[in-house]
Each structure stands twice: as structure tokens, then as C-alpha cells.
Amino acid sequence: HAFKLLPGHILTIADPGVPLPASIPFWSAETAANEGLAAQFRGGDEEAVAELETLLTDAVRLRMQADVPLGALLSGGIDSSTVVALMQASADRPVKTFTIGFDQHEFDEAAHARAVAQHLGTDHTELHVTGADALAVIPRLAEMFDEPLADPSQIPTYLVSQLARREVTVALTGDGGDELFGGYNRYIQGERLIAGVQRWPGTLRRISASGLTSVSPRTWDRMRDTLRPVFPAAGHTRLLGEKMHKLGDLLREESTQGMYRSLLSAWQDPGELVVGGGELGNSLNVPPRDARLALMERMMLADQTSYLPDDLLAKVDRASMAVSLEARVPILDHRVVEFSWRLPRKFKVRDGRGKWILREILYKHVPRTMVDRQKMGFSVPLAEWLAGPLRNWAGDLLLSGETDGALRSTVVRREWDRFLAGNATNSAGIWAVVMFRAWENRWLTADRVREPVLAPF
């Protein structure tokens, strides 16, 4: 048998002939949160920024110690730019930085990374990646990750790791900034939204949910394009149709936990899809209400104990190790995490934007106009690929289960048909099932589905 050791735990085996003892935690985010909330930082803006900058600088310096070539993965966003800025400030020569660019403008951050690199004076390498390059990685994903993992940013993460490995053996990344310092829109807008809709009568919520989801995502996006000349703010909302359907799903939930799970989940009804499935346990739920924890802090703690280690860090570790690159994550130095919980909210969210304190550190090194922009994320045009070059391969995997195994084949077929008809936003949910089937096919099934033959672009 194989099992995972929980994050931050030690397992000591004294006698291999007896059953394994229980593991013992040596550090936990819950403890850091509780202790930080009990000893809140009392200083002002300058003191808070100075203390975090000192901690982060030391965390970066420690992770720059290597007897092999070292660099950094740079997206041009707040987190990776801050790490690179502190690296360059501590280095006696240009730091090697790496980024990839995509041919789809909506997913391309290369120009932002290039501008930051030029300003900081790093030794920057940029590779332009085509859709075909990215798609060629997909047959290796089940082998690479060993277990089902369906975060589509695994593809660009692998590609930028592959690029960096040409020149370095160790690379620093900016992971963790969002979860520690309130960077996700769902923390700010989601908290406001959940608190607001909980005051609505249940009947009004259900009627509103039906109205939002009765309009197809494509129609919502066409409406956005029509509104753009008249209402620029509404017209520039990315993925409007997907967000409207997400809001509709949230309105159907009754509890705070259910609403937050709705924001995170690609499949809104796990019991419908998974045979014998139902609501997940505490790992994806907002922690129980605590008088000291507001909803945003509860969301952040939930992400630090589940989404961060189980998705983001697992993704970075497997993708980098697949090319023998060691990824190091200075923002998640335990001292930085502990200090982040000592910081009152005003140091994280201010004027409706997250990561205030990280931005203040970065502004000392980079002009704010260079990095103040809408959060893009690190992803790929998933819906376009599934409906286009991956269509046959994905369809073969999705429909390969003639009888129910872990997933209900009738539900999978229904959602795939809806997706191909353009009536669903659930490309993330489809991708999750595809990745599960690919993993199942690689590791559990004797008769494997053929490797994908990718349609040309």
C-alpha cells in the first residue's frame, strides 16, 4: 500500500515489522493562523512593509544558496516580480529569469515579464510557445503527475520549467503570494458577494440563479461585446459568461461553506458525477466560524491547507521535477507565513485590491504602472482546445467507460455533449474528467486508450 504523508508531518518508523504509527505535525497553517490572530501586528504601514521586506529578503537569500546554476520563473505578476526584484537586489550579477509567451493574446504574459526583467536588469530568456507546443505536453501529464491533477496551468508550468532547465538547475518561483496576502478576487469580491446574497430570501436567490444560467455563456459574452462601446468597465470583464453561470451556481447554495465550495468547484454536484460521492470533507470547506476569523480569512486558511499544497505546490513540484529542475518557493518560508497571519487585513486588502503590502515592496524596485494590471493567471485556452484539436482524444477518454466505474458514464456523456453544443461553461470540469480518465488509463487499465492524435491548428 502507498499513502501520502500529510503536509508538515513527521513519520518515524522504529520497527518496519509492525503497523505504521501515527504521523506527528511539526508545523501547521492553523496554528500559525491562531497564534498570529492572538498577537496582531500593531505598527503602521512603514513598519509593516519594512518587517515583511526583511523577512522576504532573507527567505529569498537563503533559497539562492546553491552550488549549481540558479534562476527564477518570471510571469511579470506581483508575486514572481517581487521575488525576482529581491533576488536581483541581493545578487552581484544579473539573475537568470525565464518566461514563456503564448500565441493567444488573452493568455500571454510575456510582454509584462519582459518589461519587469528589463527594468531590473536580469538575464532574461523568453520562449514563444505555440498551441501545438503546449498540446504536445498533454500525452505526458498522467505519467508526470502520477495521480489525478487537473489544473490546466500544469501545461505552461511544465513548459517554463523545461525552458529554465536548459540553463539552470534551481529556480525560484512566486507561489504563495495570493493565499498569504489576499490576492484572489474570490477573497474580496467573493466575500462581498456571499455576505450580500445571504441576506436575500431563498426564493429570490433561486429565481436569480435560474435567470443567470438560462442565458448561454456565448450569449453573455456577445452581450459584453455589445456593451463595450457604451460601458467600458462591463465590456472588459473577462470570461463574463463563465462568471455569470458561476454566480448562478453560487446562488443555489444555502450555507457559507456551500457557497465557497461553489466558487472553487468545477462540478457543482459531486454526488451526481462520482459513484458513491457526496460533499467533500473539511479540506475544501471554509473552516468553522471563529469569532476572530472573518470570511476572507477563513477562505485564505482553507486555501492554505488544501488548494495550495494539494494543487499549486504539487503542480509546481511534479512539473519541475519532470525536467529535473528544483523549484524553491521563498514566499512560503514559514516565518513569512506566520507574519502574514499577524498582519491585520488593511495590510493585505486596501482600496478593493489584494496584496497591498507585497505591492509596496515591489514598488521600491519597479514602477507601479509596470505591474498594476488585471490579474491574468497562468493558464491555457482550455475550452478552445477541447472543442478543437483535443476533441477526438478527449472524447475517446470521456466515453471509454461503458459502465460506471468511479464516475457515472451517463453524466459524463451528457456534459460532453452539452459542451460540444456550446451550451456549457464547464471546460474546467470536462478537463478534470479527462485528466482522471487519462490517469486511470495509464495506471489502472490494461487496455489503454490510444495516445492523442492532435488536429492541426
N, C-alpha and C positions, 0 to 999 in steps of 0.2 A: 504494500500500500504506500501511497505517497500523499502527503498533505502539506499545506502551507503553514509556516510559522508566522504568527501574527506580527505586524509591524511593531518594532520597539520591544520585542520579547527575546528572552534568552531561554534556550532549552539545554539542560545539562544531562548528559547520558553517562551514568556511572556504571551501569550493567546492561549491555546490549541484549542480554538474555531475558530481561523482564519487560513488561509493557512500558511504553514511554511515559515519563512523568509529565505533569502539567508544566507548561512554559510560564515564565515569570516576567512581567513587564519591567523594563528598566527606564522607560520614558513613555509618556502619553500626552497627546494633544489635550485630552480632557483635563488632565492635571495642570498642564500649562495654562489652560483657559481659567480654571478655578483659582489658581494662585495669582494669575495676572489680574483677574477681576477683584481679588481681595487686596491688591496692592497697586492701585491705579497710579499712573504717572501724573504728577502734579505740576510739572514745569510748563513753560509756554512753548510757542511754535519753534523758536530758535533752539531751545534746549532739546526739544524732541528730535528735530532734524539732525542736530549735531550728534546726539547719542546714537540714533539709528545709523547715521553715516559712519561713525566709528566702528560700530558692530559689523556693518556690512563690509566695510573696507578690510577689516581683519578676516572676516569669513571668506572674502574673495582672495586675500593674500595667502591664506592657508591652503586654499584649493589651487593656487598657482604653483605650489611646490611640486615639482615633478622632474624626474631625470630623463624624460622623453619630450618630444615636441608637443607644445600646448597651444590651444587657441580657444575660440568661442563661437557658438552658433548665434548669429545676429539676425533678428527679424526686423529690427527698426522700431519695435514697440517699446513701451516704458520699461518692462522688466529686463529684457535682454540688453537694451541700450544702457540701463543703469549698471548692470554687471560689467559690460564692456568698458564703460566710462571709468569705473573704479579699477578695472584691470589695467587700462592704459595709464591711469594716474600713478599706479604702483610699478609700472614696467620701465625698463631702461631702453627699450626698443619697441618698434611697432608691434602690437598684438595681432596675431593672425585671426581674422574673422571670416565667417562663411555664411552665405545665404543662397537660396535658390529663388528663381523667378519663374512664374507660370505665364503661358501664353493667354490665359483668360484674365482680363484686367481685374475682375471682381475678386480674384484670389491672389493677386500679385502684390507682394510687399517689397519687392527687390529695390525699387527706387527709394523707398523710405530707409531701408537698411544702408543703401549706398551713400545717401546723404549723411547719415549718422557716422558711418565709417570714415568718410572724407573729412568731416569736421573734427573727429577725434584723432585722425591720422593713423588709423590702423592699416595693416597689410591685408587688404580685403580681396576675397575671391567670390565671384558671383557666377552662378551657372544658370543658364536659361533652360528650363525643363519643358518639354512638350507634353501634351496629353498622352502620347504614345509611350514616352519615357516613364511616366507615372504609372500607367496601366501595366507596364511590363513587370512592375514590382508585385502586383496582386497575386500571381500564382505562388509566390514565396511566403505570403503572410501567415498561412496556417502553420507552415514549417517553422517560421521565425518566432512566432509568439507562443507556440506550444499549447495554448489554451484559448478559448473563445475571447477575443478582444475586438471590438467593433468601432473604435474611434477612428474615423477616416483620416485624421491627421497623422495616423501611423505611416501613411504613404509619404507625405513630404518630410516627416521626421526621419524616415529611413534615407531618403534621397539627400537631405542636407548632411546627415551623418556620413553617408558614403562619400560626399564631396569633401568633407573635412578630413576624412581618414586618408586621403591622398597625401596630406601634408603633416597632419598631427596625429598623436595617439590619445591625447586627452583633450576634452573640450568642455568648457563651462557653459551652462545654459541659464535661462532666466525663469525657470519654472518655480511656481510658488507665490509669486507676487500677487496674483489675483485673489488667492484663497486667504492670504495673510492680511492684505490691506484693502479689501473690499472692491476688487476690480471688475467683477462681473455685473452686467446690467441687471441680472436677476436679484442681486442683493439690494440694489437701490430701487429700481422700478418694480421688481417682484415683491419686495416688502410693502411698497406703497400700494401696489395692486391688490395683494392678498388682504391687507388691512382694510382696503376700501370695499372690496366685494363681499367681505364677511359681514358688512353692515347691510347688504341688500337682502330683501326677502328671498327665500328659496325659489319661489315661483318666478320672480324676475330674473334670477340667475339662470334658471333652466330655459326660459324664453330667449334670453340674450344669447345663450350658448347655441341654441338651435339656429338663431338668425345668423350668427357669425359663421357657423360651419356649413350652412346651406349654400353659401356662395363659394364657388370653387376657388382654389388658390390662384389659378390663372386669371380669373375674373378680378380678384383683389389686386393682382399685380397690374392688370390693364387699367383698373381704376386709379392706381397710384401714378401710372404714366400719364393718365389724362389730367390728374390734379397737379402734376409737377409745375406747369407754367403759372398756375394760379396760387397754389400753396406749396412753395418750395420745400418747407420742412416736411410735410407729409409725402411729397413726391420723392424725397431722397431716402425714405425708410427702406432699408434692405430687407428682402425676403418678407414683404408685407403679408402675402397670402399665408405663408407658413406661420407667421406670428399671430395672425387673426385666428387661425384654426387652433393654435396653441392656447390662446386666450379662451376660446370656446370650450376646450377640454378642461381648462382650469376651473371655469365657472360651474362645471358639473360636480366638482368635488365639494364635500361638506366641511372637512377638517383642515387645519393648517398643514398637518403632515401630508394629507392627500393633495392639497394644492401645490406644495413644494415638490412632491414626487411627480406631479403632473408636469411641472416646469422642466424637470430633469429627464423624463421618460419618453422614449421613442414609441413604446407600446403602452397605451393608456390603460388597458385591461389585461394584466399579466395572466389572470386566470383563464381568459379566453384563448390565449395563444399556447401557453405551456400546460401540458398534461399534468394534472395534479398541482398546478401552480396557483398562486394567490399573491397577496400583498407580501412584499419583501419585509424582512425584519428591520431592526433599527439602523442597519448600515446605510440605508438610503432615506431614512426618515429624519426630519428635524428632531434634535434631541428634546426630551420632555421639557415643558415650560419651567424655566428657572427665573426667579424674580430679578436676578442680576443680568440675565441674558435677554436682550431684545431679539426680535425675529431675525434681523440681519445677522446678528452674532450667532444665533442658533443655526442659520444657514451656513455660515462660514465654518463653524465647528463640524457640522455634518460633512461638508466637503473635505475638510482636512483629515477626517477619519475614514472616508470612503472614496470619494471621487479622485482625490489627489494620489493616495497610494495605489488604489486598485485600477485606475485608468491612466492618469497622466504619467506618473513615475514608472509604472510598468511599461507603458508605451515607449518612453524615452530609453529605459534600460534595455528592452529587447531590441529596439530598432538600432541603437548604437552598438550593442554587443554583437549584433548580426554582422557588423563590418569591423569588429574588434576595436571599436572606439570606446574609451571610458568617458562617460558623461558625469560631470560633477555639478551640484546644484547649490550654490552658496546662499541663496535667499532662504533655503530651508535649514541653514545652520540652527541648531536647537536654541542658541541664545537669541537669534533674530525672531524665531517663532515665539519664544517666551516674552520678549519685549513687545512684540506686536499685540499680545493679549493684555499688556499693561497699558496700552495706548487707548484713551477714550476715542469714541467714534469720530470726533471732529478732526482727528489727525489722519483718518482714513478717507472719510467721505466729507466733501465740502463743496458747496455750490452745485450739488447734484452730480458730482463726479467722484469716482473712487480713486484710490492710491494717491491721495494728496501728498503724503509725506515722501513717497518714492519720487513723485514728480519734482518736489522741491529739491531733492538731492540731485536728480538728473539735470535740472535747470542750471545748476552750477557748472555743468560741463557742456551742455548742448542748448542752443536757443529753443525756447519753448515752442516757437512756431514750427520747428522741425519735427516735434514729437507729439504735439497736441492735435490729435485727429481721432476720428471714429474708430473704435476697436474693430479690427477686421477678423482676428482669429487666424488659425493656421490650418487651412482645410483645402478641400478639392471640390470640383463641380460634380458632386456625387449623383444628383438626380439626372444630370445630362449624360453621365457615363452609363448609369444603369439602364437608361432608356435607349442608349445608342450602342457604343462598342462593346459593352459588357452584357448586353441584353440576352444573348443566347446562352452564355456561360452561367449568368445569374439564374436564368430560367431553368436550366438543367439542374442546378443545385437546389433551387427552391422547390421544384416539383419532383425531386428524386424520391421523396418519401411517399410511397404509395399508401402505406398505412402509418398511423400515428406512432411516432417514437416519443421523443421528448416534446415535440411541437405538433400541434394539430394541423394536419396537411390541408384540410378544407379551409381553415382560416388563412394559412399562408397563400394558398392559391387565390382566394378571394382578394386579399390585399395586393397581390402581384397583378392581378387583372385590373383592379382599380387604379393601381399606379400606372400601368401601361396605357390606360384610357385617359390619363391626365386628371383623374378625379381625386388624387390624394397628395398630401404633402409629405407622406411618411417615407421619404427616401432613407432617412436615418434608421427607421425601423426595418425597412427592407434590407439595408446593408447589414444590420445586426443579425438577421436570419441567414443571410448569405454567408457571413463570416462563421456563424455557428455550423452551418451545413459544411462549409469548407473544412473547418476543424474536425468535424465528425467524420467527414470523408477521408481526411488524411490520417487520423489517429485511431478511429474506431471501426472503420468499414473496410471489409476485404475488397469488395468490388468498388473501385474508385470511379467517380465521375471524371470524365476527360478534362485535361487542362484547358483553360480558356483559349479559344482562337479569337483574337481581338479583331473586331471590324475596323477598317481603316477610317482615319479622321477625314 
